[in-house]
Amino acid sequence: MKLRVLLAAVTVFSTPALGQGAADQTLVFEPDFFQRFVPQTALDMVERVPGFSIDQGENRRGLAGAAGNILIDGRVPVIKGQGIRGILRRIPASTVERLELIRGSGTSASNSQSVILNIIRRQGGGSGVWRATFDYTDDDRLSPNADVTWAGQSGSIEYRVSGDFRKWHDPRSGTEDTFDGLDILEERLTEESVRDDERIGLSGEIKTPIGLGELLLVGAFETREGRTSEMSQVLNAQNTIDGLELVLSDQENESGEFSANYSRQLGEWRTELSALFLAERSDTRQENTEFDSGNILDERAIEAETSDDFEGILRAVASRSVANGAWSFEGEVAFNKLDKSLRLTEDDGSGPILIDLPGANTLVEETRSEFGVTRSWDVTSLWNVETGLAYEHSRLSNEGDFSDERDLSYWKPSIQISRKFGDDDQVRFRVFRDVDQLDFEDFAAGVELDNENINAGNADLLPETSWRAEIAADWRFGDGALELSVFGWDIAEAQDFALFIADGEQFDTRGNIGDGTIYGLSARLETPLSFVPGGTIVIGGLWQDSEVEDPLTGETRAQSETTKATYEFEFRQDFETMALAWGIEFEREEQAPEFRFDRVTAAQDRDHMRIWVETTAFGNFKVRLALDDFTGSLQTRDRQRFDPNRLGAFDQFERREREQGPSLSLRLQGVF
């Protein structure tokens, strides 16, 4: 508690002395910098900016927070459903004038980013980009993907139209062994599963001058269908067939997004008014059927759910430069809604029985408003200070199985201090208070039949808040960059799984379990290799540790499913005279276990390895051939069960191993 009060006092009352000069915090990358990579889209260019990684901002509240660390033409992208990578993939590289890497001053307190990349597009002319990909999996399935974008201008009106088609095929096989409390094998499942997804998307934008300002309209529509089938043969301890289990899942999803942004210069003030509307409907059906050794129905569970989501946001920004820095004022109002209904039945052969789940029918609504001010000072030519203060108020209401209404309010101060060294090196220190985005799905019941997980809804859930401190160093050398960051979070209302009891039945639910902490270190090095002609290497990682008090046992443990570590490695070599490049990529992520009331589950996704080669020798397009996941890395899940809960005796252990198998992809990408 003392730490929070101290940080708040430092943040709000810091008033550094003003000095002369301006600390240059921006690095500019012209198109020539990316020429040897032969970029086709803005995403190709962004991924090659030294010392920068895209943050998609998935867990941030508000429009600015959801946009992550990307600006387009100096504006926060007015998007949430499309994803910033999808937007960048639809911008032809030929329309990009330059990229500006803004560090320290000029970043926005509203999205709590210390580094932002601004993509400046040139006006005039027309340009298109297309891409076709063919993915081949080890079960002899070929999945085609295609997308096309055209950006042009008619008079003073600039426009873009895009369309994409995606097919995804994911076959897996594996085993699941179950042992009793004495480590004696009880049964084995041999599994074969396949997931198929198909998606069609359309999007477009129009930018036109209106009066003394400029209006940008963006729209997108997407439809998606997915189906998963899983068949498991059950073998007993004597390795004879003891049954069969089938799991089927079907999902249909439609979403639409529309946004508008109007910007205008009013004297010394640059103003923006933005609006966004996002609607999504999902229908899901899961069925788990078990047969005994005589192929007679043993048990069947069927879950069907429908959810309708809506989000509307209105945001206004006014900013101006002054002699020694800048002022920025922001305001935002938002309305969010989730209407979800879920039905679960179980049948042991005598007929289906409806299972009563708390929160199976839920309507959740939130009305939120937020206002903030940011002031940056160029204290000297080397020092910059940026302070901010925001206030948000929201009203949450629940109807259906739960009825409740409550008001929430939070102050969110921030301070960032930047020190420049030499021409391009920088050290930054910042402290800010953050409020996480609520996942409305946690207010409603949820079922995962394939993982045997059932969650009750929780109408009393509060957003997780945290005081966050970070010190980061950014060194630049030629075309290389090294970034180091040390951080710590002091968390209040930490979210995790908690025990929910209704009518004598025990359920897991997402709840607030008290205070917690996260401490960590991240590092990323990107540099050319002088001893390898045309070679570039990227090495990065994140290591962090979380602590909360377990609500059931009272012991200190990691927060469920938080990231423990990530590892990144990339090597590429470009042969410019041959119009050829090749490379290898590796990614790995480790997560903390999931702590439910009667089980602990430790899951590890497979390591991702890719080797690729690409060329532009065949004309005005790029050809890439890639081999993925050829190392045989397994997806694993270890689950410990206790009876009647984790305070009781150890009862069972499960070990699941799944292998995806290698896949080959051919991608053709060009401009027109």
C-alpha positions as CSV (number, residue, x, y, z in Angstrom):
1,M,0.0,0.0,0.0
2,K,2.9,2.4,0.8
3,L,4.3,1.8,-2.6
4,R,1.1,2.8,-4.4
5,V,0.7,6.0,-2.4
6,L,4.4,7.0,-3.0
7,L,4.1,6.3,-6.7
8,A,0.9,8.3,-6.9
9,A,2.5,11.3,-5.2
10,V,5.6,11.2,-7.4
11,T,3.4,11.0,-10.5
12,V,0.9,13.7,-9.8
13,F,3.2,16.3,-8.1
14,S,6.3,16.1,-10.3
15,T,7.0,19.5,-11.7
16,P,10.4,19.5,-13.4
17,A,12.2,22.7,-14.1
18,L,11.9,23.8,-17.7
19,G,15.0,24.3,-19.8
20,Q,16.1,25.2,-23.3
21,G,16.5,22.9,-26.3
22,A,14.5,19.9,-27.6
23,A,15.4,16.3,-27.1
24,D,15.1,14.5,-30.4
25,Q,13.3,11.3,-29.6
26,T,12.4,10.2,-33.1
27,L,14.2,7.9,-35.5
28,V,13.2,8.1,-39.2
29,F,13.4,5.1,-41.6
30,E,13.1,5.9,-45.3
31,P,12.0,3.3,-47.9
32,D,15.6,2.9,-49.0
33,F,16.4,1.3,-45.6
34,F,14.1,-1.6,-46.4
35,Q,15.0,-2.0,-50.1
36,R,17.2,-5.1,-49.6
37,F,14.2,-6.9,-48.0
38,V,12.0,-6.2,-51.0
39,P,8.9,-5.3,-48.9
40,Q,5.4,-5.7,-50.5
41,T,3.4,-4.3,-47.6
42,A,3.7,-1.9,-44.7
43,L,3.8,-5.0,-42.4
44,D,6.9,-6.2,-44.2
45,M,8.6,-2.9,-43.4
46,V,7.4,-2.7,-39.8
47,E,8.8,-6.2,-39.1
48,R,12.2,-5.0,-40.2
49,V,12.5,-1.9,-38.0
50,P,15.4,-2.6,-35.6
51,G,14.4,-2.7,-32.0
52,F,10.7,-2.7,-32.5
53,S,8.0,-5.3,-32.0
54,I,4.3,-4.9,-32.7
55,D,2.1,-4.7,-29.5
56,Q,-1.5,-5.4,-30.5
57,G,-2.9,-4.1,-27.2
58,E,-5.4,-6.9,-26.8
59,N,-5.9,-6.4,-23.1
60,R,-6.1,-2.6,-22.9
61,R,-9.2,-0.5,-22.2
62,G,-10.3,2.1,-24.7
63,L,-9.7,2.9,-28.3
64,A,-6.1,4.2,-28.0
65,G,-5.1,1.2,-25.8
66,A,-6.5,-1.4,-28.2
67,A,-4.4,0.1,-31.1
68,G,-1.2,-0.9,-29.4
69,N,2.0,0.9,-30.4
70,I,1.2,1.8,-34.1
71,L,0.1,5.1,-35.6
72,I,-1.0,5.6,-39.2
73,D,-0.4,9.1,-40.6
74,G,-0.1,10.3,-37.0
75,R,-3.5,8.9,-35.9
76,V,-4.4,6.1,-33.6
77,P,-6.0,3.5,-35.9
78,V,-9.7,3.5,-35.2
79,I,-10.0,-0.3,-35.2
80,K,-10.5,-3.1,-32.7
81,G,-11.9,-6.1,-34.5
82,Q,-9.6,-6.2,-37.5
83,G,-6.2,-6.3,-35.8
84,I,-3.3,-4.0,-36.5
85,R,-1.4,-6.7,-38.4
86,G,-4.3,-7.2,-40.8
87,I,-4.4,-3.4,-41.4
88,L,-0.7,-3.2,-42.1
89,R,-0.8,-6.1,-44.5
90,R,-3.4,-4.2,-46.6
91,I,-1.1,-1.1,-47.0
92,P,1.1,-1.4,-50.1
93,A,4.7,-0.7,-49.3
94,S,4.9,1.6,-52.4
95,T,2.5,4.0,-50.6
96,V,4.7,4.3,-47.5
97,E,6.7,7.5,-47.4
98,R,8.6,6.9,-44.2
99,L,8.4,5.3,-40.7
100,E,9.0,7.3,-37.6
101,L,10.0,5.5,-34.4
102,I,8.9,7.7,-31.5
103,R,10.6,7.0,-28.2
104,G,9.7,8.7,-24.9
105,S,8.2,12.1,-25.6
106,G,5.3,12.0,-28.1
107,T,4.0,8.6,-26.9
108,S,0.5,8.7,-25.4
109,A,-0.3,8.2,-21.8
110,S,-3.7,6.8,-22.8
111,N,-2.2,3.6,-24.2
112,S,0.8,3.4,-21.8
113,Q,3.3,2.8,-24.6
114,S,6.9,4.1,-24.3
115,V,7.7,3.4,-28.0
116,I,5.4,4.0,-30.9
117,L,5.9,3.6,-34.7
118,N,4.2,6.1,-36.9
119,I,3.6,5.0,-40.5
120,I,3.4,8.0,-42.9
121,R,1.8,7.3,-46.3
122,R,2.4,9.4,-49.4
123,Q,-0.5,10.9,-51.4
124,G,-1.5,10.4,-55.0
125,G,-1.3,7.6,-57.6
126,G,-2.6,4.0,-57.2
127,S,-1.1,0.8,-56.0
128,G,-2.2,-2.7,-55.3
129,V,-0.8,-5.7,-53.5
130,W,-1.9,-9.4,-53.8
131,R,-0.9,-12.6,-52.0
132,A,-1.7,-16.2,-52.6
133,T,-0.6,-19.0,-50.2
134,F,-0.9,-22.8,-50.5
135,D,-0.4,-24.7,-47.2
136,Y,0.3,-28.5,-47.4
137,T,0.0,-30.6,-44.3
138,D,1.3,-34.1,-43.7
139,D,-2.2,-35.7,-44.1
140,D,-2.0,-34.6,-47.8
141,R,-4.4,-31.7,-47.5
142,L,-3.8,-28.5,-49.6
143,S,-5.4,-25.3,-48.2
144,P,-5.5,-22.2,-50.4
145,N,-5.4,-18.6,-49.1
146,A,-5.7,-15.4,-51.0
147,D,-6.0,-11.6,-50.3
148,V,-5.9,-8.5,-52.5
149,T,-5.8,-4.8,-51.8
150,W,-6.0,-1.7,-54.1
151,A,-5.3,1.8,-52.8
152,G,-6.0,4.7,-55.1
153,Q,-7.1,8.3,-55.5
154,S,-9.9,10.0,-57.4
155,G,-9.5,13.8,-57.2
156,S,-9.1,14.7,-53.6
157,I,-10.6,11.4,-52.4
158,E,-8.2,8.6,-51.4
159,Y,-9.6,5.1,-51.0
160,R,-8.7,1.5,-50.3
161,V,-10.6,-1.8,-50.9
162,S,-9.5,-5.2,-49.7
163,G,-10.7,-8.8,-49.7
164,D,-9.3,-12.0,-48.3
165,F,-10.1,-15.7,-48.2
166,R,-8.5,-18.0,-45.6
167,K,-8.6,-21.8,-45.2
168,W,-6.8,-23.4,-42.2
169,H,-6.4,-27.2,-41.7
170,D,-4.8,-28.4,-38.5
171,P,-4.4,-32.2,-38.1
172,R,-3.0,-33.6,-34.8
173,S,-2.5,-37.0,-33.2
174,G,-1.4,-38.1,-29.8
175,T,-2.0,-40.0,-26.6
176,E,-3.4,-39.4,-23.1
177,D,-2.4,-41.6,-20.2
178,T,-4.2,-41.6,-16.9
179,F,-2.6,-42.9,-13.7
180,D,-4.1,-43.4,-10.3
181,G,-2.9,-41.9,-7.0
182,L,-0.3,-44.7,-6.8
183,D,1.1,-44.0,-10.3
184,I,-0.5,-47.1,-11.8
185,L,-1.7,-46.8,-15.4
186,E,-5.5,-46.9,-15.5
187,E,-6.2,-46.2,-19.2
188,R,-4.7,-44.8,-22.4
189,L,-6.4,-42.7,-25.1
190,T,-5.0,-42.7,-28.7
191,E,-6.3,-39.5,-30.3
192,E,-6.7,-38.2,-33.8
193,S,-8.1,-34.7,-34.3
194,V,-8.6,-32.3,-37.1
195,R,-9.6,-28.6,-37.1
196,D,-10.8,-26.8,-40.2
197,D,-11.5,-23.1,-40.5
198,E,-12.7,-21.0,-43.4
199,R,-12.9,-17.2,-43.3
200,I,-14.0,-14.5,-45.8
201,G,-13.3,-10.8,-45.1
202,L,-14.0,-7.5,-46.9
203,S,-12.8,-4.1,-45.8
204,G,-12.3,-0.6,-47.2
205,E,-11.5,3.0,-46.3
206,I,-12.2,6.4,-47.7
207,K,-10.2,9.6,-46.8
208,T,-11.6,12.9,-48.0
209,P,-11.2,16.6,-47.1
210,I,-14.3,18.2,-45.5
211,G,-14.2,21.9,-44.7
212,L,-10.9,22.7,-43.1
213,G,-10.4,19.1,-41.9
214,E,-10.1,15.5,-43.2
215,L,-12.5,12.6,-42.7
216,L,-11.4,9.0,-42.7
217,L,-14.0,6.2,-42.9
218,V,-13.1,2.6,-42.4
219,G,-15.4,-0.5,-42.6
220,A,-14.9,-4.2,-42.4
221,F,-17.0,-7.4,-42.5
222,E,-15.9,-10.9,-41.8
223,T,-17.6,-14.3,-41.7
224,R,-16.0,-17.4,-40.3
225,E,-16.9,-21.1,-39.9
226,G,-14.9,-23.7,-38.0
227,R,-15.2,-27.4,-37.2
228,T,-13.2,-29.6,-35.0
229,S,-13.5,-33.4,-34.8
230,E,-11.6,-35.6,-32.4
231,M,-11.8,-39.4,-32.1
232,S,-10.1,-41.2,-29.2
233,Q,-9.8,-45.0,-28.8
234,V,-9.9,-46.0,-25.1
235,L,-7.5,-48.7,-24.0
236,N,-7.5,-50.2,-20.4
237,A,-4.5,-51.1,-18.3
238,Q,-4.3,-54.4,-20.1
239,N,-4.0,-52.5,-23.5
240,T,-7.3,-53.9,-24.8
241,I,-10.0,-51.7,-26.3
242,D,-12.4,-50.4,-23.6
243,G,-14.4,-47.8,-25.5
244,L,-14.5,-44.9,-27.9
245,E,-14.8,-41.2,-27.4
246,L,-15.9,-38.6,-30.1
247,V,-15.8,-34.8,-29.7
248,L,-17.3,-32.6,-32.3
249,S,-17.4,-28.8,-32.3
250,D,-18.9,-26.4,-34.8
251,Q,-18.7,-22.6,-34.7
252,E,-20.1,-19.8,-36.9
253,N,-19.1,-16.2,-36.5
254,E,-20.0,-13.0,-38.2
255,S,-18.6,-9.6,-37.3
256,G,-18.8,-6.1,-38.7
257,E,-16.9,-2.9,-37.8
258,F,-17.3,0.7,-38.8
259,S,-15.3,3.7,-37.7
260,A,-14.9,7.4,-38.6
261,N,-12.2,9.9,-37.7
262,Y,-12.3,13.6,-38.4
263,S,-9.2,15.7,-37.8
264,R,-8.8,19.4,-38.1
265,Q,-6.3,22.1,-37.2
266,L,-7.9,24.8,-35.0
267,G,-5.3,27.5,-34.6
268,E,-2.5,26.0,-32.6
269,W,-4.5,23.0,-31.7
270,R,-4.7,19.7,-33.6
271,T,-8.0,18.1,-33.0
272,E,-9.5,14.7,-33.7
273,L,-13.0,13.2,-33.2
274,S,-13.3,9.4,-33.6
275,A,-16.2,7.0,-33.5
276,L,-16.2,3.2,-33.7
277,F,-18.9,0.6,-33.8
278,L,-18.2,-3.1,-33.6
279,A,-20.8,-6.0,-33.6
280,E,-20.2,-9.7,-33.5
281,R,-22.4,-12.8,-33.3
282,S,-21.2,-16.3,-32.6
283,D,-23.0,-19.7,-32.5
284,T,-21.2,-22.7,-31.1
285,R,-22.2,-26.3,-30.6
286,Q,-20.1,-29.0,-28.9
287,E,-20.9,-32.7,-28.5
288,N,-18.9,-35.2,-26.5
289,T,-20.1,-38.9,-26.9
290,E,-18.6,-41.9,-25.1
291,F,-19.2,-45.5,-26.0
292,D,-18.3,-48.6,-24.0
293,S,-16.4,-51.6,-25.3
294,G,-19.6,-53.0,-26.8
295,N,-20.1,-49.8,-28.8
296,I,-23.2,-48.9,-26.6
297,L,-23.8,-45.3,-25.6
298,D,-22.2,-44.7,-22.2
299,E,-22.6,-40.9,-21.9
300,R,-23.3,-37.9,-24.2
301,A,-22.9,-34.2,-23.4
302,I,-24.1,-31.5,-25.7
303,E,-23.4,-27.8,-25.3
304,A,-24.9,-25.0,-27.5
305,E,-24.4,-21.3,-27.0
306,T,-25.1,-18.1,-28.7
307,S,-23.5,-14.8,-28.0
308,D,-24.0,-11.2,-29.3
309,D,-21.4,-8.6,-28.7
310,F,-21.6,-4.9,-29.3
311,E,-19.1,-2.1,-28.7
312,G,-19.4,1.6,-29.4
313,I,-16.8,4.3,-28.7
314,L,-16.6,8.0,-29.1
315,R,-13.2,9.7,-28.6
316,A,-12.0,13.3,-28.8
317,V,-8.3,14.5,-28.7
318,A,-6.9,18.0,-28.7
319,S,-3.1,18.6,-28.7
320,R,-0.7,21.4,-29.3
321,S,3.0,22.1,-29.2
322,V,4.5,24.8,-27.0
323,A,7.9,26.2,-26.7
324,N,9.3,23.4,-24.5
325,G,7.0,20.5,-25.2
326,A,3.3,19.7,-25.8
327,W,-0.1,19.5,-24.2
328,S,-2.7,16.8,-25.0
329,F,-6.3,16.5,-23.8
330,E,-8.3,13.3,-24.4
331,G,-11.9,12.2,-23.7
332,E,-13.7,9.0,-24.4
333,V,-17.1,7.5,-23.8
334,A,-17.9,3.8,-24.6
335,F,-20.7,1.3,-24.4
336,N,-20.1,-2.4,-24.3
337,K,-22.6,-5.3,-24.3
338,L,-22.6,-9.1,-24.2
339,D,-25.8,-11.1,-24.5
340,K,-25.1,-14.8,-24.1
341,S,-27.2,-17.9,-23.7
342,L,-25.8,-21.4,-23.0
343,R,-27.5,-24.8,-22.8
344,L,-25.7,-27.9,-21.5
345,T,-27.4,-31.4,-21.4
346,E,-26.0,-34.8,-20.3
347,D,-27.4,-38.2,-21.3
348,D,-26.4,-41.5,-19.8
349,G,-28.7,-43.4,-22.1
350,S,-31.9,-42.7,-20.3
351,G,-32.5,-39.4,-21.9
352,P,-31.0,-35.9,-21.8
353,I,-30.9,-33.9,-18.6
354,L,-30.5,-30.1,-18.5
355,I,-27.5,-29.0,-16.4
356,D,-28.1,-25.8,-14.4
357,L,-25.0,-23.6,-14.8
358,P,-24.7,-20.3,-12.9
359,G,-24.6,-17.5,-15.5
360,A,-25.8,-19.7,-18.4
361,N,-28.1,-16.8,-19.5
362,T,-26.4,-13.4,-19.0
363,L,-26.7,-9.9,-20.3
364,V,-23.8,-7.7,-19.3
365,E,-23.6,-4.0,-20.1
366,E,-20.9,-1.4,-19.3
367,T,-21.1,2.4,-19.9
368,R,-17.7,4.0,-19.4
369,S,-16.2,7.5,-19.7
370,E,-12.6,8.6,-19.4
371,F,-10.9,12.0,-19.5
372,G,-7.1,12.7,-19.4
373,V,-4.4,15.2,-19.9
374,T,-0.8,14.8,-20.8
375,R,2.1,17.3,-20.6
376,S,5.6,16.8,-22.0
377,W,8.6,18.9,-21.3
378,D,11.9,19.1,-23.1
379,V,13.8,19.9,-19.9
380,T,17.2,20.2,-21.7
381,S,18.5,18.9,-25.0
382,L,19.1,15.5,-23.3
383,W,16.2,15.2,-20.8
384,N,12.5,14.9,-21.4
385,V,9.6,14.4,-18.9
386,E,6.1,13.4,-19.8
387,T,3.3,13.3,-17.1
388,G,-0.3,12.4,-17.4
389,L,-3.4,12.1,-15.4
390,A,-6.6,10.3,-16.4
391,Y,-9.9,9.5,-14.7
392,E,-12.4,6.9,-15.7
393,H,-15.9,6.1,-14.5
394,S,-18.0,3.1,-15.5
395,R,-21.3,1.5,-14.6
396,L,-21.6,-2.2,-14.9
397,S,-25.0,-4.0,-15.0
398,N,-26.0,-7.7,-15.2
399,E,-29.3,-9.3,-16.1
400,G,-30.4,-12.9,-16.5
401,D,-29.2,-15.5,-14.0
402,F,-27.6,-12.6,-12.1
403,S,-29.0,-9.1,-11.5
404,D,-26.6,-6.5,-10.3
405,E,-25.5,-2.9,-10.9
406,R,-22.4,-1.0,-9.7
407,D,-20.3,2.0,-10.3
408,L,-16.5,1.9,-10.7
409,S,-14.0,4.7,-10.9
410,Y,-10.2,4.9,-11.1
411,W,-7.5,7.6,-11.2
412,K,-4.7,6.7,-13.6
413,P,-1.6,8.9,-13.2
414,S,1.6,8.4,-15.2
415,I,5.1,9.8,-15.5
416,Q,7.9,9.0,-18.0
417,I,11.5,10.4,-17.9
418,S,13.7,10.0,-20.9
419,R,17.5,10.6,-21.1
420,K,19.3,10.8,-24.5
421,F,22.9,9.6,-24.9
422,G,24.8,10.4,-28.1
423,D,22.7,10.7,-31.3
424,D,20.3,7.8,-30.9
425,D,20.7,6.0,-27.6
426,Q,18.2,6.5,-24.8
427,V,17.2,5.4,-21.3
428,R,13.6,5.6,-20.1
429,F,11.9,5.3,-16.7
430,R,8.2,5.3,-16.3
431,V,5.6,4.7,-13.7
432,F,1.9,4.4,-14.4
433,R,-1.4,3.0,-13.1
434,D,-3.2,0.6,-15.5
435,V,-6.7,-0.8,-15.5
436,D,-7.1,-4.0,-17.5
437,Q,-10.0,-4.7,-19.9
438,L,-12.8,-6.8,-18.5
439,D,-13.5,-10.0,-20.5
440,F,-17.3,-10.1,-20.5
441,E,-17.2,-13.8,-21.2
442,D,-16.1,-14.3,-17.6
443,F,-19.5,-12.9,-16.4
444,A,-21.2,-15.8,-18.2
445,A,-20.9,-19.6,-17.9
446,G,-18.5,-21.3,-20.2
447,V,-17.9,-25.0,-21.3
448,E,-14.9,-26.7,-22.9
449,L,-15.9,-30.3,-23.4
450,D,-12.6,-31.4,-25.0
451,N,-10.7,-30.2,-21.9
452,E,-13.4,-31.1,-19.3
453,N,-13.6,-27.5,-18.1
454,I,-16.9,-25.9,-16.9
455,N,-16.9,-22.4,-15.6
456,A,-19.6,-20.6,-13.7
457,G,-20.2,-16.9,-14.5
458,N,-19.3,-14.3,-12.0
459,A,-21.4,-11.1,-11.8
460,D,-19.1,-9.6,-9.1
461,L,-15.9,-9.6,-11.2
462,L,-13.8,-6.4,-11.1
463,P,-11.1,-5.2,-13.5
464,E,-7.5,-6.0,-12.4
465,T,-5.6,-2.8,-11.6
466,S,-1.8,-2.4,-11.2
467,W,0.9,0.1,-10.5
468,R,3.6,-0.5,-13.1
469,A,7.2,0.6,-13.0
470,E,9.8,0.1,-15.8
471,I,13.3,1.2,-16.7
472,A,14.3,0.5,-20.3
473,A,17.5,1.2,-22.3
474,D,17.7,1.5,-26.1
475,W,21.1,1.4,-27.8
476,R,21.5,2.0,-31.6
477,F,24.6,1.0,-33.6
478,G,24.5,1.2,-37.4
479,D,21.5,-0.9,-38.5
480,G,21.4,-2.7,-35.2
481,A,19.6,-2.2,-31.9
482,L,19.7,-3.6,-28.4
483,E,16.8,-3.1,-26.0
484,L,16.7,-4.1,-22.3
485,S,13.8,-3.6,-19.9
486,V,13.3,-4.3,-16.2
487,F,9.8,-4.0,-14.9
488,G,7.6,-4.7,-11.9
489,W,3.8,-4.7,-11.3
490,D,2.0,-4.2,-8.0
491,I,-1.4,-5.7,-8.7
492,A,-4.8,-5.2,-6.9
493,E,-7.9,-7.3,-7.6
494,A,-5.8,-10.0,-9.3
495,Q,-7.9,-12.2,-11.5
496,D,-7.6,-16.0,-11.2
497,F,-9.8,-19.1,-10.8
498,A,-11.9,-19.1,-7.6
499,L,-14.3,-21.6,-6.1
500,F,-18.0,-20.9,-6.8
501,I,-20.7,-22.9,-4.9
502,A,-24.3,-22.9,-6.1
503,D,-27.0,-25.3,-4.7
504,G,-24.3,-27.5,-3.2
505,E,-22.4,-27.9,-6.5
506,Q,-18.8,-26.7,-6.9
507,F,-17.7,-24.8,-10.0
508,D,-14.6,-22.8,-11.1
509,T,-15.1,-19.2,-11.9
510,R,-12.9,-16.2,-12.8
511,G,-12.7,-14.1,-9.7
512,N,-10.7,-11.4,-7.9
513,I,-8.4,-13.2,-5.4
514,G,-6.5,-10.2,-3.9
515,D,-3.2,-8.6,-4.4
516,G,-0.3,-9.9,-6.5
517,T,3.0,-9.0,-8.1
518,I,4.8,-9.5,-11.4
519,Y,8.5,-8.8,-11.9
520,G,10.5,-9.4,-15.0
521,L,13.1,-8.7,-17.6
522,S,13.0,-8.5,-21.4
523,A,15.8,-8.2,-23.9
524,R,16.0,-8.0,-27.7
525,L,19.0,-7.8,-30.0
526,E,18.8,-7.2,-33.7
527,T,22.0,-6.7,-35.6
528,P,23.7,-7.3,-39.0
529,L,26.5,-10.0,-38.9
530,S,29.7,-8.6,-40.4
531,F,31.2,-12.0,-40.8
532,V,28.1,-13.3,-42.7
533,P,27.5,-11.3,-45.9
534,G,23.9,-10.1,-45.9
535,G,23.2,-11.8,-42.6
536,T,21.0,-10.4,-39.8
537,I,20.2,-12.0,-36.5
538,V,17.5,-11.3,-33.9
539,I,17.6,-12.8,-30.4
540,G,15.0,-11.9,-27.8
541,G,13.3,-13.1,-24.7
542,L,11.0,-12.3,-21.8
543,W,11.5,-13.7,-18.3
544,Q,9.0,-12.9,-15.5
545,D,7.7,-14.3,-12.2
546,S,4.2,-13.7,-10.7
547,E,3.0,-14.2,-7.2
548,V,-0.5,-14.4,-5.7
549,E,-2.1,-16.0,-2.6
550,D,-4.1,-19.1,-3.5
551,P,-7.7,-18.5,-2.3
552,L,-8.1,-22.2,-1.4
553,T,-4.8,-23.2,0.2
554,G,-3.5,-19.8,1.4
555,E,-0.1,-20.5,-0.2
556,T,1.9,-18.2,-2.4
557,R,1.9,-19.4,-6.1
558,A,2.1,-18.1,-9.6
559,Q,-0.9,-16.4,-11.2
560,S,-2.7,-18.9,-13.4
561,E,-1.7,-19.0,-17.1
562,T,0.6,-16.0,-16.9
563,T,3.6,-16.0,-19.2
564,K,6.7,-17.3,-17.5
565,A,9.1,-16.9,-20.4
566,T,9.3,-16.4,-24.2
567,Y,12.2,-17.0,-26.5
568,E,12.7,-15.6,-30.0
569,F,15.4,-16.3,-32.5
570,E,15.6,-15.3,-36.2
571,F,18.4,-15.5,-38.7
572,R,18.1,-14.3,-42.3
573,Q,20.6,-13.8,-45.1
574,D,20.0,-11.7,-48.2
575,F,21.8,-12.1,-51.5
576,E,20.8,-8.9,-53.2
577,T,22.6,-9.6,-56.5
578,M,20.8,-13.0,-56.8
579,A,17.4,-11.6,-55.6
580,L,17.4,-14.4,-53.0
581,A,17.1,-14.7,-49.3
582,W,16.7,-17.5,-46.8
583,G,16.2,-17.7,-43.0
584,I,15.3,-19.7,-39.9
585,E,12.9,-18.7,-37.1
586,F,12.2,-20.1,-33.7
587,E,9.7,-19.2,-31.0
588,R,8.8,-20.7,-27.6
589,E,6.5,-19.6,-24.8
590,E,6.2,-21.0,-21.3
591,Q,3.1,-20.4,-19.1
592,A,2.4,-20.9,-15.4
593,P,0.0,-23.7,-14.5
594,E,-3.8,-23.3,-14.3
595,F,-5.0,-23.7,-10.7
596,R,-8.7,-24.8,-10.5
597,F,-10.4,-25.9,-7.3
598,D,-9.8,-29.7,-7.8
599,R,-6.9,-29.8,-10.3
600,V,-3.7,-28.2,-11.4
601,T,-3.0,-28.2,-15.2
602,A,0.4,-27.4,-16.7
603,A,0.2,-27.0,-20.5
604,Q,3.1,-26.4,-22.9
605,D,2.5,-25.5,-26.5
606,R,4.8,-26.9,-29.1
607,D,7.9,-24.9,-30.1
608,H,7.5,-23.2,-33.5
609,M,10.4,-23.7,-36.0
610,R,10.4,-22.4,-39.5
611,I,13.0,-22.5,-42.3
612,W,12.3,-20.5,-45.5
613,V,13.7,-19.3,-48.8
614,E,12.3,-16.5,-51.0
615,T,13.2,-14.9,-54.3
616,T,12.1,-12.0,-56.5
617,A,14.0,-13.3,-59.5
618,F,10.8,-14.3,-61.4
619,G,9.4,-10.8,-62.0
620,N,7.4,-8.2,-60.0
621,F,6.4,-10.6,-57.3
622,K,8.0,-12.5,-54.4
623,V,8.0,-16.3,-54.0
624,R,8.5,-17.9,-50.6
625,L,8.7,-21.6,-49.7
626,A,8.6,-22.4,-46.0
627,L,8.8,-25.6,-43.9
628,D,7.1,-25.4,-40.5
629,D,7.2,-27.5,-37.3
630,F,9.6,-30.1,-38.6
631,T,11.3,-30.8,-35.3
632,G,8.7,-33.1,-33.8
633,S,8.0,-30.7,-30.9
634,L,5.0,-31.9,-28.8
635,Q,2.1,-30.0,-27.3
636,T,1.8,-31.4,-23.8
637,R,-0.6,-31.2,-20.9
638,D,0.0,-32.5,-17.4
639,R,-3.0,-32.5,-15.0
640,Q,-3.1,-33.4,-11.4
641,R,-6.5,-34.2,-9.8
642,F,-7.4,-34.0,-6.1
643,D,-10.4,-35.2,-4.2
644,P,-12.6,-33.4,-3.2
645,N,-10.4,-30.4,-4.0
646,R,-6.8,-29.3,-3.8
647,L,-7.0,-29.5,0.0
648,G,-7.7,-33.2,-0.3
649,A,-5.8,-36.2,-1.4
650,F,-4.0,-36.6,-4.7
651,D,-6.3,-38.7,-6.8
652,Q,-5.1,-38.9,-10.4
653,F,-2.5,-37.8,-12.9
654,E,-3.0,-37.3,-16.7
655,R,-0.4,-36.9,-19.3
656,R,-1.4,-35.7,-22.8
657,E,1.0,-35.5,-25.8
658,R,-0.1,-34.2,-29.2
659,E,2.0,-33.8,-32.4
660,Q,1.0,-31.6,-35.2
661,G,3.4,-32.8,-37.9
662,P,5.3,-30.7,-40.4
663,S,3.7,-28.5,-43.0
664,L,4.9,-26.9,-46.2
665,S,3.7,-23.5,-47.6
666,L,4.2,-21.8,-50.9
667,R,3.4,-18.0,-51.0
668,L,3.3,-15.8,-54.0
669,Q,3.1,-12.0,-53.3
670,G,3.3,-9.1,-55.7
671,V,2.2,-5.6,-56.5
672,F,0.3,-4.1,-59.3
